[in-house]
């Protein structure tokens, strides 16, 4: 049984299947691309059979705990670009220590906080 309750992109889990508009599976969520400082959802990095590909937020439709539905066709999905940039990010598990709201959300949704690697 699948859960079709809509969720926010911030609650999306790695490994969630991503589908085209026709129901074909593109791949699985690798990670969410976002700028949490301004609550901006940029898109998804999706692990496909061709490697990690970028799915823009504009084509992401319904997000549930069991699936991400897009408006992509199968041809669109086959032509998805690789994520751009070469930044290396590291998880910062201490980010969610403490009593602040950010810490609570991080612990509640088990979201890593990513920091740019220096050097």
Phi and psi restraints in degrees (range 20) as a CNS / XPLOR table:
assign (resid 1 and name C) (resid 2 and name N)
       (resid 2 and name CA) (resid 2 and name C) 1.0 -102.7 20.0 2
assign (resid 2 and name N) (resid 2 and name CA)
       (resid 2 and name C) (resid 3 and name N) 1.0 154.2 20.0 2
assign (resid 2 and name C) (resid 3 and name N)
       (resid 3 and name CA) (resid 3 and name C) 1.0 -99.6 20.0 2
assign (resid 3 and name N) (resid 3 and name CA)
       (resid 3 and name C) (resid 4 and name N) 1.0 115.9 20.0 2
assign (resid 3 and name C) (resid 4 and name N)
       (resid 4 and name CA) (resid 4 and name C) 1.0 -98.9 20.0 2
assign (resid 4 and name N) (resid 4 and name CA)
       (resid 4 and name C) (resid 5 and name N) 1.0 14.9 20.0 2
assign (resid 4 and name C) (resid 5 and name N)
       (resid 5 and name CA) (resid 5 and name C) 1.0 -71.4 20.0 2
assign (resid 5 and name N) (resid 5 and name CA)
       (resid 5 and name C) (resid 6 and name N) 1.0 125.0 20.0 2
assign (resid 5 and name C) (resid 6 and name N)
       (resid 6 and name CA) (resid 6 and name C) 1.0 -62.0 20.0 2
assign (resid 6 and name N) (resid 6 and name CA)
       (resid 6 and name C) (resid 7 and name N) 1.0 142.0 20.0 2
assign (resid 6 and name C) (resid 7 and name N)
       (resid 7 and name CA) (resid 7 and name C) 1.0 -129.8 20.0 2
assign (resid 7 and name N) (resid 7 and name CA)
       (resid 7 and name C) (resid 8 and name N) 1.0 164.1 20.0 2
assign (resid 7 and name C) (resid 8 and name N)
       (resid 8 and name CA) (resid 8 and name C) 1.0 -77.9 20.0 2
assign (resid 8 and name N) (resid 8 and name CA)
       (resid 8 and name C) (resid 9 and name N) 1.0 156.1 20.0 2
assign (resid 8 and name C) (resid 9 and name N)
       (resid 9 and name CA) (resid 9 and name C) 1.0 -60.0 20.0 2
assign (resid 9 and name N) (resid 9 and name CA)
       (resid 9 and name C) (resid 10 and name N) 1.0 -27.3 20.0 2
assign (resid 9 and name C) (resid 10 and name N)
       (resid 10 and name CA) (resid 10 and name C) 1.0 -68.3 20.0 2
assign (resid 10 and name N) (resid 10 and name CA)
       (resid 10 and name C) (resid 11 and name N) 1.0 -18.9 20.0 2
assign (resid 10 and name C) (resid 11 and name N)
       (resid 11 and name CA) (resid 11 and name C) 1.0 -98.6 20.0 2
assign (resid 11 and name N) (resid 11 and name CA)
       (resid 11 and name C) (resid 12 and name N) 1.0 0.2 20.0 2
assign (resid 11 and name C) (resid 12 and name N)
       (resid 12 and name CA) (resid 12 and name C) 1.0 -67.7 20.0 2
assign (resid 12 and name N) (resid 12 and name CA)
       (resid 12 and name C) (resid 13 and name N) 1.0 135.7 20.0 2
assign (resid 12 and name C) (resid 13 and name N)
       (resid 13 and name CA) (resid 13 and name C) 1.0 -104.2 20.0 2
assign (resid 13 and name N) (resid 13 and name CA)
       (resid 13 and name C) (resid 14 and name N) 1.0 147.4 20.0 2
assign (resid 13 and name C) (resid 14 and name N)
       (resid 14 and name CA) (resid 14 and name C) 1.0 -58.5 20.0 2
assign (resid 14 and name N) (resid 14 and name CA)
       (resid 14 and name C) (resid 15 and name N) 1.0 138.4 20.0 2
assign (resid 14 and name C) (resid 15 and name N)
       (resid 15 and name CA) (resid 15 and name C) 1.0 94.4 20.0 2
assign (resid 15 and name N) (resid 15 and name CA)
       (resid 15 and name C) (resid 16 and name N) 1.0 -3.8 20.0 2
assign (resid 15 and name C) (resid 16 and name N)
       (resid 16 and name CA) (resid 16 and name C) 1.0 -69.4 20.0 2
assign (resid 16 and name N) (resid 16 and name CA)
       (resid 16 and name C) (resid 17 and name N) 1.0 130.6 20.0 2
assign (resid 16 and name C) (resid 17 and name N)
       (resid 17 and name CA) (resid 17 and name C) 1.0 -64.5 20.0 2
assign (resid 17 and name N) (resid 17 and name CA)
       (resid 17 and name C) (resid 18 and name N) 1.0 144.5 20.0 2
assign (resid 17 and name C) (resid 18 and name N)
       (resid 18 and name CA) (resid 18 and name C) 1.0 -118.1 20.0 2
assign (resid 18 and name N) (resid 18 and name CA)
       (resid 18 and name C) (resid 19 and name N) 1.0 131.7 20.0 2
assign (resid 18 and name C) (resid 19 and name N)
       (resid 19 and name CA) (resid 19 and name C) 1.0 -121.4 20.0 2
assign (resid 19 and name N) (resid 19 and name CA)
       (resid 19 and name C) (resid 20 and name N) 1.0 152.9 20.0 2
assign (resid 19 and name C) (resid 20 and name N)
       (resid 20 and name CA) (resid 20 and name C) 1.0 -75.9 20.0 2
assign (resid 20 and name N) (resid 20 and name CA)
       (resid 20 and name C) (resid 21 and name N) 1.0 174.9 20.0 2
assign (resid 20 and name C) (resid 21 and name N)
       (resid 21 and name CA) (resid 21 and name C) 1.0 -62.4 20.0 2
assign (resid 21 and name N) (resid 21 and name CA)
       (resid 21 and name C) (resid 22 and name N) 1.0 -27.6 20.0 2
assign (resid 21 and name C) (resid 22 and name N)
       (resid 22 and name CA) (resid 22 and name C) 1.0 -88.9 20.0 2
assign (resid 22 and name N) (resid 22 and name CA)
       (resid 22 and name C) (resid 23 and name N) 1.0 -0.3 20.0 2
assign (resid 22 and name C) (resid 23 and name N)
       (resid 23 and name CA) (resid 23 and name C) 1.0 93.6 20.0 2
assign (resid 23 and name N) (resid 23 and name CA)
       (resid 23 and name C) (resid 24 and name N) 1.0 7.1 20.0 2
assign (resid 23 and name C) (resid 24 and name N)
       (resid 24 and name CA) (resid 24 and name C) 1.0 -81.2 20.0 2
assign (resid 24 and name N) (resid 24 and name CA)
       (resid 24 and name C) (resid 25 and name N) 1.0 135.4 20.0 2
assign (resid 24 and name C) (resid 25 and name N)
       (resid 25 and name CA) (resid 25 and name C) 1.0 -75.5 20.0 2
assign (resid 25 and name N) (resid 25 and name CA)
       (resid 25 and name C) (resid 26 and name N) 1.0 125.8 20.0 2
assign (resid 25 and name C) (resid 26 and name N)
       (resid 26 and name CA) (resid 26 and name C) 1.0 -82.4 20.0 2
assign (resid 26 and name N) (resid 26 and name CA)
       (resid 26 and name C) (resid 27 and name N) 1.0 -43.8 20.0 2
assign (resid 26 and name C) (resid 27 and name N)
       (resid 27 and name CA) (resid 27 and name C) 1.0 170.4 20.0 2
assign (resid 27 and name N) (resid 27 and name CA)
       (resid 27 and name C) (resid 28 and name N) 1.0 -154.6 20.0 2
assign (resid 27 and name C) (resid 28 and name N)
       (resid 28 and name CA) (resid 28 and name C) 1.0 -126.4 20.0 2
assign (resid 28 and name N) (resid 28 and name CA)
       (resid 28 and name C) (resid 29 and name N) 1.0 146.2 20.0 2
assign (resid 28 and name C) (resid 29 and name N)
       (resid 29 and name CA) (resid 29 and name C) 1.0 -59.3 20.0 2
assign (resid 29 and name N) (resid 29 and name CA)
       (resid 29 and name C) (resid 30 and name N) 1.0 125.6 20.0 2
assign (resid 29 and name C) (resid 30 and name N)
       (resid 30 and name CA) (resid 30 and name C) 1.0 -91.1 20.0 2
assign (resid 30 and name N) (resid 30 and name CA)
       (resid 30 and name C) (resid 31 and name N) 1.0 -49.8 20.0 2
assign (resid 30 and name C) (resid 31 and name N)
       (resid 31 and name CA) (resid 31 and name C) 1.0 -166.1 20.0 2
assign (resid 31 and name N) (resid 31 and name CA)
       (resid 31 and name C) (resid 32 and name N) 1.0 162.2 20.0 2
assign (resid 31 and name C) (resid 32 and name N)
       (resid 32 and name CA) (resid 32 and name C) 1.0 -90.1 20.0 2
assign (resid 32 and name N) (resid 32 and name CA)
       (resid 32 and name C) (resid 33 and name N) 1.0 135.7 20.0 2
assign (resid 32 and name C) (resid 33 and name N)
       (resid 33 and name CA) (resid 33 and name C) 1.0 -100.0 20.0 2
assign (resid 33 and name N) (resid 33 and name CA)
       (resid 33 and name C) (resid 34 and name N) 1.0 117.6 20.0 2
assign (resid 33 and name C) (resid 34 and name N)
       (resid 34 and name CA) (resid 34 and name C) 1.0 -152.0 20.0 2
assign (resid 34 and name N) (resid 34 and name CA)
       (resid 34 and name C) (resid 35 and name N) 1.0 160.6 20.0 2
assign (resid 34 and name C) (resid 35 and name N)
       (resid 35 and name CA) (resid 35 and name C) 1.0 -118.8 20.0 2
assign (resid 35 and name N) (resid 35 and name CA)
       (resid 35 and name C) (resid 36 and name N) 1.0 96.6 20.0 2
assign (resid 35 and name C) (resid 36 and name N)
       (resid 36 and name CA) (resid 36 and name C) 1.0 -68.8 20.0 2
assign (resid 36 and name N) (resid 36 and name CA)
       (resid 36 and name C) (resid 37 and name N) 1.0 -18.0 20.0 2
assign (resid 36 and name C) (resid 37 and name N)
       (resid 37 and name CA) (resid 37 and name C) 1.0 -68.5 20.0 2
assign (resid 37 and name N) (resid 37 and name CA)
       (resid 37 and name C) (resid 38 and name N) 1.0 -24.9 20.0 2
assign (resid 37 and name C) (resid 38 and name N)
       (resid 38 and name CA) (resid 38 and name C) 1.0 -124.3 20.0 2
assign (resid 38 and name N) (resid 38 and name CA)
       (resid 38 and name C) (resid 39 and name N) 1.0 16.2 20.0 2
assign (resid 38 and name C) (resid 39 and name N)
       (resid 39 and name CA) (resid 39 and name C) 1.0 50.5 20.0 2
assign (resid 39 and name N) (resid 39 and name CA)
       (resid 39 and name C) (resid 40 and name N) 1.0 53.4 20.0 2
assign (resid 39 and name C) (resid 40 and name N)
       (resid 40 and name CA) (resid 40 and name C) 1.0 -111.6 20.0 2
assign (resid 40 and name N) (resid 40 and name CA)
       (resid 40 and name C) (resid 41 and name N) 1.0 120.9 20.0 2
assign (resid 40 and name C) (resid 41 and name N)
       (resid 41 and name CA) (resid 41 and name C) 1.0 -92.7 20.0 2
assign (resid 41 and name N) (resid 41 and name CA)
       (resid 41 and name C) (resid 42 and name N) 1.0 114.1 20.0 2
assign (resid 41 and name C) (resid 42 and name N)
       (resid 42 and name CA) (resid 42 and name C) 1.0 -93.7 20.0 2
assign (resid 42 and name N) (resid 42 and name CA)
       (resid 42 and name C) (resid 43 and name N) 1.0 -29.1 20.0 2
assign (resid 42 and name C) (resid 43 and name N)
       (resid 43 and name CA) (resid 43 and name C) 1.0 152.5 20.0 2
assign (resid 43 and name N) (resid 43 and name CA)
       (resid 43 and name C) (resid 44 and name N) 1.0 -161.4 20.0 2
assign (resid 43 and name C) (resid 44 and name N)
       (resid 44 and name CA) (resid 44 and name C) 1.0 -130.0 20.0 2
assign (resid 44 and name N) (resid 44 and name CA)
       (resid 44 and name C) (resid 45 and name N) 1.0 143.0 20.0 2
assign (resid 44 and name C) (resid 45 and name N)
       (resid 45 and name CA) (resid 45 and name C) 1.0 -94.0 20.0 2
assign (resid 45 and name N) (resid 45 and name CA)
       (resid 45 and name C) (resid 46 and name N) 1.0 121.2 20.0 2
assign (resid 45 and name C) (resid 46 and name N)
       (resid 46 and name CA) (resid 46 and name C) 1.0 -118.0 20.0 2
assign (resid 46 and name N) (resid 46 and name CA)
       (resid 46 and name C) (resid 47 and name N) 1.0 129.0 20.0 2
assign (resid 46 and name C) (resid 47 and name N)
       (resid 47 and name CA) (resid 47 and name C) 1.0 -83.2 20.0 2
assign (resid 47 and name N) (resid 47 and name CA)
       (resid 47 and name C) (resid 48 and name N) 1.0 114.3 20.0 2
assign (resid 47 and name C) (resid 48 and name N)
       (resid 48 and name CA) (resid 48 and name C) 1.0 -114.7 20.0 2
assign (resid 48 and name N) (resid 48 and name CA)
       (resid 48 and name C) (resid 49 and name N) 1.0 177.2 20.0 2
assign (resid 48 and name C) (resid 49 and name N)
       (resid 49 and name CA) (resid 49 and name C) 1.0 -66.4 20.0 2
assign (resid 49 and name N) (resid 49 and name CA)
       (resid 49 and name C) (resid 50 and name N) 1.0 -20.3 20.0 2
assign (resid 49 and name C) (resid 50 and name N)
       (resid 50 and name CA) (resid 50 and name C) 1.0 -95.3 20.0 2
assign (resid 50 and name N) (resid 50 and name CA)
       (resid 50 and name C) (resid 51 and name N) 1.0 4.3 20.0 2
assign (resid 50 and name C) (resid 51 and name N)
       (resid 51 and name CA) (resid 51 and name C) 1.0 112.2 20.0 2
assign (resid 51 and name N) (resid 51 and name CA)
       (resid 51 and name C) (resid 52 and name N) 1.0 -172.9 20.0 2
assign (resid 51 and name C) (resid 52 and name N)
       (resid 52 and name CA) (resid 52 and name C) 1.0 -76.0 20.0 2
assign (resid 52 and name N) (resid 52 and name CA)
       (resid 52 and name C) (resid 53 and name N) 1.0 132.2 20.0 2
assign (resid 52 and name C) (resid 53 and name N)
       (resid 53 and name CA) (resid 53 and name C) 1.0 -128.8 20.0 2
assign (resid 53 and name N) (resid 53 and name CA)
       (resid 53 and name C) (resid 54 and name N) 1.0 154.8 20.0 2
assign (resid 53 and name C) (resid 54 and name N)
       (resid 54 and name CA) (resid 54 and name C) 1.0 -95.6 20.0 2
assign (resid 54 and name N) (resid 54 and name CA)
       (resid 54 and name C) (resid 55 and name N) 1.0 128.5 20.0 2
assign (resid 54 and name C) (resid 55 and name N)
       (resid 55 and name CA) (resid 55 and name C) 1.0 -114.4 20.0 2
assign (resid 55 and name N) (resid 55 and name CA)
       (resid 55 and name C) (resid 56 and name N) 1.0 113.3 20.0 2
assign (resid 55 and name C) (resid 56 and name N)
       (resid 56 and name CA) (resid 56 and name C) 1.0 -66.2 20.0 2
assign (resid 56 and name N) (resid 56 and name CA)
       (resid 56 and name C) (resid 57 and name N) 1.0 145.4 20.0 2
assign (resid 56 and name C) (resid 57 and name N)
       (resid 57 and name CA) (resid 57 and name C) 1.0 -57.2 20.0 2
assign (resid 57 and name N) (resid 57 and name CA)
       (resid 57 and name C) (resid 58 and name N) 1.0 -29.6 20.0 2
assign (resid 57 and name C) (resid 58 and name N)
       (resid 58 and name CA) (resid 58 and name C) 1.0 -62.7 20.0 2
assign (resid 58 and name N) (resid 58 and name CA)
       (resid 58 and name C) (resid 59 and name N) 1.0 -23.7 20.0 2
assign (resid 58 and name C) (resid 59 and name N)
       (resid 59 and name CA) (resid 59 and name C) 1.0 -103.5 20.0 2
assign (resid 59 and name N) (resid 59 and name CA)
       (resid 59 and name C) (resid 60 and name N) 1.0 -1.5 20.0 2
assign (resid 59 and name C) (resid 60 and name N)
       (resid 60 and name CA) (resid 60 and name C) 1.0 -82.8 20.0 2
assign (resid 60 and name N) (resid 60 and name CA)
       (resid 60 and name C) (resid 61 and name N) 1.0 125.8 20.0 2
assign (resid 60 and name C) (resid 61 and name N)
       (resid 61 and name CA) (resid 61 and name C) 1.0 -102.2 20.0 2
assign (resid 61 and name N) (resid 61 and name CA)
       (resid 61 and name C) (resid 62 and name N) 1.0 -111.8 20.0 2
assign (resid 61 and name C) (resid 62 and name N)
       (resid 62 and name CA) (resid 62 and name C) 1.0 -77.5 20.0 2
assign (resid 62 and name N) (resid 62 and name CA)
       (resid 62 and name C) (resid 63 and name N) 1.0 131.4 20.0 2
assign (resid 62 and name C) (resid 63 and name N)
       (resid 63 and name CA) (resid 63 and name C) 1.0 -116.5 20.0 2
assign (resid 63 and name N) (resid 63 and name CA)
       (resid 63 and name C) (resid 64 and name N) 1.0 125.4 20.0 2
assign (resid 63 and name C) (resid 64 and name N)
       (resid 64 and name CA) (resid 64 and name C) 1.0 -127.3 20.0 2
assign (resid 64 and name N) (resid 64 and name CA)
       (resid 64 and name C) (resid 65 and name N) 1.0 170.9 20.0 2
assign (resid 64 and name C) (resid 65 and name N)
       (resid 65 and name CA) (resid 65 and name C) 1.0 -61.4 20.0 2
assign (resid 65 and name N) (resid 65 and name CA)
       (resid 65 and name C) (resid 66 and name N) 1.0 -24.2 20.0 2
assign (resid 65 and name C) (resid 66 and name N)
       (resid 66 and name CA) (resid 66 and name C) 1.0 -104.4 20.0 2
assign (resid 66 and name N) (resid 66 and name CA)
       (resid 66 and name C) (resid 67 and name N) 1.0 -8.7 20.0 2
assign (resid 66 and name C) (resid 67 and name N)
       (resid 67 and name CA) (resid 67 and name C) 1.0 -166.9 20.0 2
assign (resid 67 and name N) (resid 67 and name CA)
       (resid 67 and name C) (resid 68 and name N) 1.0 154.9 20.0 2
assign (resid 67 and name C) (resid 68 and name N)
       (resid 68 and name CA) (resid 68 and name C) 1.0 -116.7 20.0 2
assign (resid 68 and name N) (resid 68 and name CA)
       (resid 68 and name C) (resid 69 and name N) 1.0 124.7 20.0 2
assign (resid 68 and name C) (resid 69 and name N)
       (resid 69 and name CA) (resid 69 and name C) 1.0 -106.2 20.0 2
assign (resid 69 and name N) (resid 69 and name CA)
       (resid 69 and name C) (resid 70 and name N) 1.0 131.3 20.0 2
assign (resid 69 and name C) (resid 70 and name N)
       (resid 70 and name CA) (resid 70 and name C) 1.0 -116.5 20.0 2
assign (resid 70 and name N) (resid 70 and name CA)
       (resid 70 and name C) (resid 71 and name N) 1.0 172.3 20.0 2
assign (resid 70 and name C) (resid 71 and name N)
       (resid 71 and name CA) (resid 71 and name C) 1.0 -98.2 20.0 2
assign (resid 71 and name N) (resid 71 and name CA)
       (resid 71 and name C) (resid 72 and name N) 1.0 11.9 20.0 2
assign (resid 71 and name C) (resid 72 and name N)
       (resid 72 and name CA) (resid 72 and name C) 1.0 -72.5 20.0 2
assign (resid 72 and name N) (resid 72 and name CA)
       (resid 72 and name C) (resid 73 and name N) 1.0 146.2 20.0 2
assign (resid 72 and name C) (resid 73 and name N)
       (resid 73 and name CA) (resid 73 and name C) 1.0 -87.7 20.0 2
assign (resid 73 and name N) (resid 73 and name CA)
       (resid 73 and name C) (resid 74 and name N) 1.0 171.6 20.0 2
assign (resid 73 and name C) (resid 74 and name N)
       (resid 74 and name CA) (resid 74 and name C) 1.0 -65.1 20.0 2
assign (resid 74 and name N) (resid 74 and name CA)
       (resid 74 and name C) (resid 75 and name N) 1.0 -35.3 20.0 2
assign (resid 74 and name C) (resid 75 and name N)
       (resid 75 and name CA) (resid 75 and name C) 1.0 -65.4 20.0 2
assign (resid 75 and name N) (resid 75 and name CA)
       (resid 75 and name C) (resid 76 and name N) 1.0 -42.8 20.0 2
assign (resid 75 and name C) (resid 76 and name N)
       (resid 76 and name CA) (resid 76 and name C) 1.0 -58.5 20.0 2
assign (resid 76 and name N) (resid 76 and name CA)
       (resid 76 and name C) (resid 77 and name N) 1.0 -45.6 20.0 2
assign (resid 76 and name C) (resid 77 and name N)
       (resid 77 and name CA) (resid 77 and name C) 1.0 -62.1 20.0 2
assign (resid 77 and name N) (resid 77 and name CA)
       (resid 77 and name C) (resid 78 and name N) 1.0 -38.8 20.0 2
assign (resid 77 and name C) (resid 78 and name N)
       (resid 78 and name CA) (resid 78 and name C) 1.0 -67.1 20.0 2
assign (resid 78 and name N) (resid 78 and name CA)
       (resid 78 and name C) (resid 79 and name N) 1.0 -22.9 20.0 2
assign (resid 78 and name C) (resid 79 and name N)
       (resid 79 and name CA) (resid 79 and name C) 1.0 -102.3 20.0 2
assign (resid 79 and name N) (resid 79 and name CA)
       (resid 79 and name C) (resid 80 and name N) 1.0 12.2 20.0 2
assign (resid 79 and name C) (resid 80 and name N)
       (resid 80 and name CA) (resid 80 and name C) 1.0 -60.3 20.0 2
assign (resid 80 and name N) (resid 80 and name CA)
       (resid 80 and name C) (resid 81 and name N) 1.0 139.8 20.0 2
assign (resid 80 and name C) (resid 81 and name N)
       (resid 81 and name CA) (resid 81 and name C) 1.0 -80.2 20.0 2
assign (resid 81 and name N) (resid 81 and name CA)
       (resid 81 and name C) (resid 82 and name N) 1.0 160.0 20.0 2
assign (resid 81 and name C) (resid 82 and name N)
       (resid 82 and name CA) (resid 82 and name C) 1.0 -72.0 20.0 2
assign (resid 82 and name N) (resid 82 and name CA)
       (resid 82 and name C) (resid 83 and name N) 1.0 149.3 20.0 2
assign (resid 82 and name C) (resid 83 and name N)
       (resid 83 and name CA) (resid 83 and name C) 1.0 -59.4 20.0 2
assign (resid 83 and name N) (resid 83 and name CA)
       (resid 83 and name C) (resid 84 and name N) 1.0 142.0 20.0 2
assign (resid 83 and name C) (resid 84 and name N)
       (resid 84 and name CA) (resid 84 and name C) 1.0 -95.8 20.0 2
assign (resid 84 and name N) (resid 84 and name CA)
       (resid 84 and name C) (resid 85 and name N) 1.0 157.9 20.0 2
assign (resid 84 and name C) (resid 85 and name N)
       (resid 85 and name CA) (resid 85 and name C) 1.0 100.5 20.0 2
assign (resid 85 and name N) (resid 85 and name CA)
       (resid 85 and name C) (resid 86 and name N) 1.0 161.1 20.0 2
assign (resid 85 and name C) (resid 86 and name N)
       (resid 86 and name CA) (resid 86 and name C) 1.0 -130.9 20.0 2
assign (resid 86 and name N) (resid 86 and name CA)
       (resid 86 and name C) (resid 87 and name N) 1.0 23.3 20.0 2
assign (resid 86 and name C) (resid 87 and name N)
       (resid 87 and name CA) (resid 87 and name C) 1.0 -66.6 20.0 2
assign (resid 87 and name N) (resid 87 and name CA)
       (resid 87 and name C) (resid 88 and name N) 1.0 142.5 20.0 2
assign (resid 87 and name C) (resid 88 and name N)
       (resid 88 and name CA) (resid 88 and name C) 1.0 -107.8 20.0 2
assign (resid 88 and name N) (resid 88 and name CA)
       (resid 88 and name C) (resid 89 and name N) 1.0 127.9 20.0 2
assign (resid 88 and name C) (resid 89 and name N)
       (resid 89 and name CA) (resid 89 and name C) 1.0 -116.9 20.0 2
assign (resid 89 and name N) (resid 89 and name CA)
       (resid 89 and name C) (resid 90 and name N) 1.0 143.7 20.0 2
assign (resid 89 and name C) (resid 90 and name N)
       (resid 90 and name CA) (resid 90 and name C) 1.0 -117.5 20.0 2
assign (resid 90 and name N) (resid 90 and name CA)
       (resid 90 and name C) (resid 91 and name N) 1.0 144.9 20.0 2
assign (resid 90 and name C) (resid 91 and name N)
       (resid 91 and name CA) (resid 91 and name C) 1.0 -71.4 20.0 2
assign (resid 91 and name N) (resid 91 and name CA)
       (resid 91 and name C) (resid 92 and name N) 1.0 142.6 20.0 2
assign (resid 91 and name C) (resid 92 and name N)
       (resid 92 and name CA) (resid 92 and name C) 1.0 -121.6 20.0 2
assign (resid 92 and name N) (resid 92 and name CA)
       (resid 92 and name C) (resid 93 and name N) 1.0 86.1 20.0 2
assign (resid 92 and name C) (resid 93 and name N)
       (resid 93 and name CA) (resid 93 and name C) 1.0 -64.5 20.0 2
assign (resid 93 and name N) (resid 93 and name CA)
       (resid 93 and name C) (resid 94 and name N) 1.0 -21.6 20.0 2
assign (resid 93 and name C) (resid 94 and name N)
       (resid 94 and name CA) (resid 94 and name C) 1.0 -75.7 20.0 2
assign (resid 94 and name N) (resid 94 and name CA)
       (resid 94 and name C) (resid 95 and name N) 1.0 -9.6 20.0 2
assign (resid 94 and name C) (resid 95 and name N)
       (resid 95 and name CA) (resid 95 and name C) 1.0 -57.3 20.0 2
assign (resid 95 and name N) (resid 95 and name CA)
       (resid 95 and name C) (resid 96 and name N) 1.0 -32.3 20.0 2
assign (resid 95 and name C) (resid 96 and name N)
       (resid 96 and name CA) (resid 96 and name C) 1.0 -102.0 20.0 2
assign (resid 96 and name N) (resid 96 and name CA)
       (resid 96 and name C) (resid 97 and name N) 1.0 16.7 20.0 2
assign (resid 96 and name C) (resid 97 and name N)
       (resid 97 and name CA) (resid 97 and name C) 1.0 -75.5 20.0 2
assign (resid 97 and name N) (resid 97 and name CA)
       (resid 97 and name C) (resid 98 and name N) 1.0 147.2 20.0 2
assign (resid 97 and name C) (resid 98 and name N)
       (resid 98 and name CA) (resid 98 and name C) 1.0 111.4 20.0 2
assign (resid 98 and name N) (resid 98 and name CA)
       (resid 98 and name C) (resid 99 and name N) 1.0 -170.1 20.0 2
assign (resid 98 and name C) (resid 99 and name N)
       (resid 99 and name CA) (resid 99 and name C) 1.0 -113.4 20.0 2
assign (resid 99 and name N) (resid 99 and name CA)
       (resid 99 and name C) (resid 100 and name N) 1.0 2.3 20.0 2
assign (resid 99 and name C) (resid 100 and name N)
       (resid 100 and name CA) (resid 100 and name C) 1.0 -70.6 20.0 2
assign (resid 100 and name N) (resid 100 and name CA)
       (resid 100 and name C) (resid 101 and name N) 1.0 166.5 20.0 2
assign (resid 100 and name C) (resid 101 and name N)
       (resid 101 and name CA) (resid 101 and name C) 1.0 -61.2 20.0 2
assign (resid 101 and name N) (resid 101 and name CA)
       (resid 101 and name C) (resid 102 and name N) 1.0 -42.7 20.0 2
assign (resid 101 and name C) (resid 102 and name N)
       (resid 102 and name CA) (resid 102 and name C) 1.0 -60.4 20.0 2
assign (resid 102 and name N) (resid 102 and name CA)
       (resid 102 and name C) (resid 103 and name N) 1.0 -41.2 20.0 2
assign (resid 102 and name C) (resid 103 and name N)
       (resid 103 and name CA) (resid 103 and name C) 1.0 -63.8 20.0 2
assign (resid 103 and name N) (resid 103 and name CA)
       (resid 103 and name C) (resid 104 and name N) 1.0 -42.4 20.0 2
assign (resid 103 and name C) (resid 104 and name N)
       (resid 104 and name CA) (resid 104 and name C) 1.0 -62.7 20.0 2
assign (resid 104 and name N) (resid 104 and name CA)
       (resid 104 and name C) (resid 105 and name N) 1.0 -47.3 20.0 2
assign (resid 104 and name C) (resid 105 and name N)
       (resid 105 and name CA) (resid 105 and name C) 1.0 -61.0 20.0 2
assign (resid 105 and name N) (resid 105 and name CA)
       (resid 105 and name C) (resid 106 and name N) 1.0 -42.4 20.0 2
assign (resid 105 and name C) (resid 106 and name N)
       (resid 106 and name CA) (resid 106 and name C) 1.0 -61.0 20.0 2
assign (resid 106 and name N) (resid 106 and name CA)
       (resid 106 and name C) (resid 107 and name N) 1.0 -43.3 20.0 2
assign (resid 106 and name C) (resid 107 and name N)
       (resid 107 and name CA) (resid 107 and name C) 1.0 -70.0 20.0 2
assign (resid 107 and name N) (resid 107 and name CA)
       (resid 107 and name C) (resid 108 and name N) 1.0 -39.9 20.0 2
assign (resid 107 and name C) (resid 108 and name N)
       (resid 108 and name CA) (resid 108 and name C) 1.0 -62.9 20.0 2
assign (resid 108 and name N) (resid 108 and name CA)
       (resid 108 and name C) (resid 109 and name N) 1.0 -44.8 20.0 2
assign (resid 108 and name C) (resid 109 and name N)
       (resid 109 and name CA) (resid 109 and name C) 1.0 -102.1 20.0 2
assign (resid 109 and name N) (resid 109 and name CA)
       (resid 109 and name C) (resid 110 and name N) 1.0 6.0 20.0 2
assign (resid 109 and name C) (resid 110 and name N)
       (resid 110 and name CA) (resid 110 and name C) 1.0 50.2 20.0 2
assign (resid 110 and name N) (resid 110 and name CA)
       (resid 110 and name C) (resid 111 and name N) 1.0 46.6 20.0 2
assign (resid 110 and name C) (resid 111 and name N)
       (resid 111 and name CA) (resid 111 and name C) 1.0 -96.1 20.0 2
assign (resid 111 and name N) (resid 111 and name CA)
       (resid 111 and name C) (resid 112 and name N) 1.0 129.0 20.0 2
assign (resid 111 and name C) (resid 112 and name N)
       (resid 112 and name CA) (resid 112 and name C) 1.0 -71.5 20.0 2
assign (resid 112 and name N) (resid 112 and name CA)
       (resid 112 and name C) (resid 113 and name N) 1.0 150.8 20.0 2
assign (resid 112 and name C) (resid 113 and name N)
       (resid 113 and name CA) (resid 113 and name C) 1.0 -102.6 20.0 2
assign (resid 113 and name N) (resid 113 and name CA)
       (resid 113 and name C) (resid 114 and name N) 1.0 128.6 20.0 2
assign (resid 113 and name C) (resid 114 and name N)
       (resid 114 and name CA) (resid 114 and name C) 1.0 -103.2 20.0 2
assign (resid 114 and name N) (resid 114 and name CA)
       (resid 114 and name C) (resid 115 and name N) 1.0 139.0 20.0 2
assign (resid 114 and name C) (resid 115 and name N)
       (resid 115 and name CA) (resid 115 and name C) 1.0 -126.4 20.0 2
assign (resid 115 and name N) (resid 115 and name CA)
       (resid 115 and name C) (resid 116 and name N) 1.0 144.4 20.0 2
assign (resid 115 and name C) (resid 116 and name N)
       (resid 116 and name CA) (resid 116 and name C) 1.0 -65.3 20.0 2
assign (resid 116 and name N) (resid 116 and name CA)
       (resid 116 and name C) (resid 117 and name N) 1.0 135.5 20.0 2
assign (resid 116 and name C) (resid 117 and name N)
       (resid 117 and name CA) (resid 117 and name C) 1.0 -76.7 20.0 2
assign (resid 117 and name N) (resid 117 and name CA)
       (resid 117 and name C) (resid 118 and name N) 1.0 132.0 20.0 2
assign (resid 117 and name C) (resid 118 and name N)
       (resid 118 and name CA) (resid 118 and name C) 1.0 -93.2 20.0 2
assign (resid 118 and name N) (resid 118 and name CA)
       (resid 118 and name C) (resid 119 and name N) 1.0 139.9 20.0 2
